[in-house]
Amino acid sequence: MKNLKSIKHLLSRFFLVSFLFLIMFKLNASEKTGRPVRVVSLCFNNEDLVKIEKIVDEEGAKGTDIIVLPETWRGQSKPETIEGETITALSKLAKKNNTYILSPIDRTDGKFRYNSAVLIDREGKVVFVHDKVYPYWSEFDLTPPVSPGTNSEMVYDTDFGRIGIAICFDANFPEIWQALREKGAEMVLWASAYSAGSQLQAYALLHHYYIVTSTYTKDCQVYDITGKRILDEKSDNITIARITLDLDRGIYHENFNMEKLDNLLKTHGEEVEKELSMPREQWFVLRAKKPGISARLLAKKFGLEELTDYQDRSRREIDKKRGFSFTKKLYLLEK
């Protein structure tokens, strides 16, 4: 009997230790390195709501942070309100799968009509609406015509980072992309009828945010904060492009940063690394190596200035020495 009790005691301790080990393993596995965001872009043309609902549901169930759909993907023959069929259906799926969904619609608001991108949060609530700033010419021929967007916000703070939104023809207007940078967008979602390609690459290169596309042309492109195209997928049917982007990666100029970088890496080389060096541009990229560490916050703590901040500070300080804003003067001259 004594032996039997001892065996039972040992077994119970073994199972308790095993259980605790599994819990610790799951906790460690759930810790994330950097600030990873799982993005799904659906690219298609002329597909019905039921079919897209099914794909959105399947992708959401796999675990994603945001699903992006193309510009006015249900067409522009029957405008609807935010409370209409499309957003109502997708809101249920966002809540069910705990994911954000960005769905453009042909939207009516009172007597006005807009080409809008509607952001639904993880609880299924509409939290942000962005109206296309520059509708394409044919949209003014619709009845009623599409009105140009007037909301200059363009960015929204999600639980994973600040996203910016632009739509199709907006790709042709650099001031929109400059504004997205100034408002602190870390990732720009661009829903469109066409691909744009190198236009978007230029903006990613100049402003150092990620750009993710969702198009009628069934191709998805993703541009890195360095301007490099890091994803280009296309299919004959519905393209389902998946990518994980780390919003904690930071890009820096070598100017005034190298000594600080050395100090950072000497102290925290186990936690942060120089992922990429771009000697011709004199830029470099930092990223976290361990869970729970923010490369960008650590870099800031050591006095490193991110590239966009350096450029903006240089503009301000040199304008002070000049006695006026060169950019504003150019703008006024053009007017």
C-alpha positions as CSV (number, residue, x, y, z in Angstrom):
1,M,0.0,0.0,0.0
2,K,2.9,2.3,0.9
3,N,4.5,1.7,-2.5
4,L,1.2,2.3,-4.2
5,K,0.7,5.7,-2.4
6,S,4.3,6.7,-3.3
7,I,3.7,5.9,-7.0
8,K,0.4,7.9,-7.0
9,H,2.2,10.8,-5.3
10,L,5.0,10.7,-7.9
11,L,2.6,10.4,-10.8
12,S,0.5,13.4,-9.5
13,R,3.7,15.5,-9.2
14,F,4.8,14.4,-12.6
15,F,1.5,15.5,-14.2
16,L,1.5,18.8,-12.2
17,V,5.1,19.6,-13.4
18,S,4.1,18.6,-17.0
19,F,1.0,20.8,-16.9
20,L,3.0,23.8,-15.6
21,F,5.7,23.2,-18.3
22,L,3.0,23.2,-21.0
23,I,1.6,26.4,-19.7
24,M,5.0,28.1,-19.6
25,F,5.7,26.7,-23.1
26,K,2.5,28.2,-24.5
27,L,3.2,31.5,-22.8
28,N,6.7,31.7,-24.3
29,A,5.4,30.6,-27.7
30,S,2.8,33.4,-27.6
31,E,5.4,36.1,-26.9
32,K,6.1,38.0,-30.0
33,T,9.4,39.4,-31.3
34,G,9.1,42.9,-32.5
35,R,5.5,44.1,-33.4
36,P,4.4,41.6,-36.0
37,V,1.1,42.2,-37.9
38,R,-0.5,39.5,-39.9
39,V,-2.0,41.0,-43.0
40,V,-4.2,39.3,-45.6
41,S,-4.9,41.1,-48.9
42,L,-7.7,39.8,-51.2
43,C,-7.4,40.8,-54.8
44,F,-10.2,40.1,-57.3
45,N,-12.9,41.6,-59.6
46,N,-16.6,40.9,-59.9
47,E,-17.1,38.4,-57.1
48,D,-20.3,38.1,-55.1
49,L,-20.7,38.8,-51.4
50,V,-21.3,35.2,-50.3
51,K,-18.1,34.0,-52.0
52,I,-16.0,36.7,-50.4
53,E,-17.6,36.3,-47.0
54,K,-16.5,32.6,-47.1
55,I,-12.9,33.5,-47.9
56,V,-12.8,36.3,-45.3
57,D,-14.2,33.9,-42.7
58,E,-11.6,31.2,-43.6
59,E,-8.7,33.6,-43.5
60,G,-9.9,35.2,-40.2
61,A,-10.2,31.8,-38.6
62,K,-6.5,31.1,-39.4
63,G,-5.5,34.0,-37.2
64,T,-4.9,37.4,-38.9
65,D,-4.8,41.0,-37.7
66,I,-6.3,42.7,-40.7
67,I,-7.9,41.7,-44.0
68,V,-7.9,44.2,-46.8
69,L,-10.4,44.2,-49.8
70,P,-10.2,46.1,-53.1
71,E,-11.7,49.5,-54.0
72,T,-15.5,49.5,-54.2
73,W,-15.4,45.7,-54.8
74,R,-19.2,45.4,-55.0
75,G,-19.3,47.9,-57.9
76,Q,-20.7,51.4,-58.2
77,S,-24.2,50.6,-59.5
78,K,-25.9,50.4,-56.1
79,P,-24.5,52.7,-53.4
80,E,-25.2,51.7,-49.8
81,T,-24.8,53.1,-46.3
82,I,-22.4,51.9,-43.6
83,E,-25.4,50.1,-42.2
84,G,-26.0,48.3,-45.5
85,E,-25.5,44.6,-46.4
86,T,-21.8,44.7,-47.0
87,I,-20.5,46.2,-43.8
88,T,-23.2,44.4,-41.7
89,A,-22.0,41.0,-43.1
90,L,-18.3,41.8,-42.7
91,S,-18.8,43.2,-39.2
92,K,-20.1,39.9,-38.0
93,L,-17.0,38.1,-39.4
94,A,-14.6,40.6,-37.9
95,K,-16.2,40.0,-34.4
96,K,-16.3,36.2,-34.9
97,N,-12.7,36.0,-35.9
98,N,-11.3,38.8,-33.8
99,T,-9.8,40.6,-36.8
100,Y,-9.8,44.1,-38.4
101,I,-11.4,44.3,-41.9
102,L,-10.9,47.2,-44.3
103,S,-13.7,47.1,-46.9
104,P,-14.2,49.8,-49.5
105,I,-17.8,50.5,-50.6
106,D,-19.7,52.9,-52.8
107,R,-21.2,54.8,-49.9
108,T,-24.1,57.2,-49.5
109,D,-24.3,59.7,-46.7
110,G,-27.4,61.8,-46.9
111,K,-27.4,63.4,-50.3
112,F,-23.7,62.8,-50.8
113,R,-22.0,59.8,-52.4
114,Y,-18.4,58.8,-51.6
115,N,-15.9,56.2,-52.6
116,S,-15.1,55.0,-49.1
117,A,-12.9,52.6,-47.2
118,V,-14.6,51.4,-44.1
119,L,-12.5,50.0,-41.2
120,I,-14.1,47.5,-38.9
121,D,-12.4,46.6,-35.6
122,R,-12.0,43.2,-33.8
123,E,-15.4,43.8,-32.1
124,G,-17.2,44.2,-35.3
125,K,-17.6,48.0,-34.9
126,V,-17.0,50.6,-37.7
127,V,-14.3,52.7,-36.2
128,F,-13.0,54.8,-39.2
129,V,-14.2,55.8,-42.6
130,H,-11.8,57.3,-45.2
131,D,-13.2,58.9,-48.4
132,K,-11.2,58.9,-51.6
133,V,-9.6,62.3,-51.8
134,Y,-9.3,62.3,-55.6
135,P,-12.1,60.4,-57.3
136,Y,-11.4,59.3,-60.9
137,W,-13.0,61.3,-63.7
138,S,-15.6,58.7,-64.6
139,E,-16.9,58.8,-61.0
140,F,-18.2,62.3,-61.5
141,D,-20.4,61.0,-64.3
142,L,-22.3,58.7,-61.9
143,T,-25.8,59.7,-60.6
144,P,-25.3,61.2,-58.1
145,P,-21.6,61.9,-58.7
146,V,-19.0,60.8,-56.3
147,S,-17.9,63.7,-54.0
148,P,-14.2,64.2,-53.3
149,G,-13.2,63.3,-49.7
150,T,-12.8,66.2,-47.3
151,N,-11.7,64.3,-44.2
152,S,-7.9,64.9,-43.8
153,E,-7.4,62.4,-41.0
154,M,-6.4,59.4,-43.2
155,V,-4.8,57.5,-40.3
156,Y,-6.2,55.3,-37.5
157,D,-4.6,53.9,-34.3
158,T,-5.3,50.1,-34.2
159,D,-4.2,47.8,-31.4
160,F,-1.1,46.9,-33.4
161,G,-0.1,50.3,-34.8
162,R,-1.1,53.3,-36.8
163,I,-2.4,52.6,-40.3
164,G,-3.0,55.0,-43.1
165,I,-5.5,54.6,-45.9
166,A,-5.5,55.7,-49.6
167,I,-7.6,54.7,-52.5
168,C,-6.7,54.1,-56.2
169,F,-6.3,57.5,-58.1
170,D,-4.9,59.0,-54.8
171,A,-1.6,57.3,-55.9
172,N,-1.0,60.2,-58.3
173,F,-0.9,62.9,-55.7
174,P,2.3,63.1,-53.6
175,E,0.8,65.5,-51.1
176,I,-1.5,62.6,-49.8
177,W,1.5,60.4,-49.2
178,Q,3.4,63.2,-47.5
179,A,0.5,63.8,-45.2
180,L,0.3,60.1,-44.3
181,R,4.0,60.3,-43.3
182,E,3.4,63.5,-41.3
183,K,0.5,61.9,-39.5
184,G,2.7,59.0,-38.4
185,A,1.4,56.1,-40.6
186,E,3.4,52.9,-40.0
187,M,1.6,50.9,-42.7
188,V,-0.5,52.3,-45.6
189,L,-3.3,50.2,-47.0
190,W,-4.1,51.1,-50.6
191,A,-7.3,49.7,-52.2
192,S,-7.5,50.1,-56.0
193,A,-8.7,49.2,-59.4
194,Y,-5.1,49.1,-60.8
195,S,-1.6,48.1,-59.6
196,A,0.4,51.4,-59.5
197,G,3.6,49.5,-59.1
198,S,6.7,51.8,-59.0
199,Q,4.5,54.8,-58.0
200,L,3.9,53.2,-54.6
201,Q,7.5,52.0,-54.4
202,A,8.6,55.6,-54.6
203,Y,6.4,56.6,-51.7
204,A,7.6,53.7,-49.5
205,L,11.2,54.7,-50.3
206,L,10.6,58.4,-49.6
207,H,8.4,58.1,-46.5
208,H,9.5,54.8,-44.9
209,Y,6.2,53.1,-44.2
210,Y,5.0,49.8,-45.4
211,I,2.5,49.8,-48.2
212,V,0.0,46.9,-48.8
213,T,-2.2,46.8,-51.9
214,S,-5.5,45.2,-52.7
215,T,-6.6,45.5,-56.4
216,Y,-9.1,44.5,-59.1
217,T,-6.1,43.4,-61.2
218,K,-5.8,40.4,-58.9
219,D,-2.2,41.3,-57.9
220,C,-1.0,42.2,-54.4
221,Q,2.2,44.1,-53.8
222,V,3.8,44.9,-50.5
223,Y,6.6,47.5,-50.1
224,D,9.1,47.6,-47.2
225,I,10.1,50.7,-45.2
226,T,13.3,50.6,-47.3
227,G,11.3,50.9,-50.5
228,K,12.0,47.3,-51.5
229,R,9.1,45.3,-53.0
230,I,8.9,42.3,-50.6
231,L,5.8,40.6,-52.0
232,D,4.3,40.4,-55.5
233,E,1.5,37.8,-55.9
234,K,-1.0,37.4,-58.7
235,S,-3.4,34.6,-59.7
236,D,-6.0,34.1,-62.4
237,N,-8.8,33.9,-59.9
238,I,-8.9,35.4,-56.4
239,T,-5.4,36.2,-55.1
240,I,-5.1,35.6,-51.3
241,A,-1.8,37.2,-50.3
242,R,-0.5,36.7,-46.7
243,I,2.4,38.5,-45.1
244,T,3.6,39.3,-41.6
245,L,5.1,42.8,-41.2
246,D,7.1,44.0,-38.1
247,L,6.1,47.5,-37.3
248,D,8.8,47.7,-34.7
249,R,11.6,47.8,-37.4
250,G,13.2,51.2,-37.6
251,I,15.2,52.9,-40.4
252,Y,17.9,55.4,-39.6
253,H,20.5,57.6,-41.3
254,E,24.2,57.2,-40.4
255,N,24.5,60.9,-39.7
256,F,24.9,61.6,-36.0
257,N,23.8,58.1,-35.1
258,M,26.8,55.8,-35.5
259,E,28.4,56.3,-32.0
260,K,24.9,55.9,-30.4
261,L,24.4,52.8,-32.5
262,D,27.7,51.3,-31.2
263,N,26.7,52.1,-27.6
264,L,23.3,50.5,-28.2
265,L,24.7,47.3,-29.7
266,K,27.4,47.0,-27.0
267,T,24.8,47.2,-24.3
268,H,21.8,45.4,-26.0
269,G,23.4,43.4,-28.7
270,E,21.6,40.3,-27.5
271,E,18.3,42.0,-27.9
272,V,18.6,44.3,-30.9
273,E,20.5,43.9,-34.2
274,K,21.4,45.9,-37.3
275,E,19.3,43.9,-39.7
276,L,20.3,45.8,-42.8
277,S,23.0,48.3,-43.9
278,M,22.4,50.4,-47.0
279,P,25.8,52.1,-47.5
280,R,24.9,54.0,-50.7
281,E,22.0,55.7,-49.0
282,Q,23.9,55.8,-45.6
283,W,20.8,54.2,-44.0
284,F,20.5,51.2,-41.7
285,V,17.6,49.2,-40.3
286,L,17.2,48.0,-36.7
287,R,15.0,45.2,-35.4
288,A,14.4,43.3,-32.1
289,K,15.9,39.8,-31.7
290,K,14.0,38.8,-28.5
291,P,10.4,38.8,-27.4
292,G,9.3,41.7,-25.3
293,I,11.9,44.1,-26.7
294,S,11.2,47.1,-28.8
295,A,14.1,48.0,-31.1
296,R,12.7,51.5,-31.8
297,L,12.1,52.3,-28.2
298,L,15.6,51.2,-27.2
299,A,17.1,53.1,-30.0
300,K,15.2,56.2,-28.9
301,K,16.5,55.7,-25.4
302,F,20.1,55.7,-26.7
303,G,19.4,58.9,-28.6
304,L,19.1,57.5,-32.2
305,E,17.0,59.6,-34.4
306,E,14.8,57.8,-37.0
307,L,15.3,58.8,-40.6
308,T,12.0,60.6,-41.1
309,D,12.6,62.5,-37.9
310,Y,16.1,63.5,-39.0
311,Q,14.8,64.7,-42.3
312,D,12.0,66.7,-40.8
313,R,14.3,68.2,-38.1
314,S,16.8,69.2,-40.8
315,R,14.1,70.9,-42.8
316,R,12.9,72.9,-39.8
317,E,16.3,73.9,-38.5
318,I,17.7,74.9,-42.0
319,D,14.5,76.9,-42.7
320,K,15.2,78.8,-39.4
321,K,18.7,79.7,-40.7
322,R,17.1,80.8,-44.0
323,G,14.5,82.9,-42.3
324,F,11.5,81.3,-44.0
325,S,10.1,77.9,-45.0
326,F,11.4,77.0,-48.4
327,T,8.6,74.5,-48.9
328,K,5.9,77.0,-48.1
329,K,7.4,79.6,-50.4
330,L,7.4,77.1,-53.3
331,Y,3.8,76.2,-52.6
332,L,2.8,79.9,-52.5
333,L,4.7,80.6,-55.7
334,E,2.9,77.7,-57.4
335,K,-0.4,79.0,-56.3
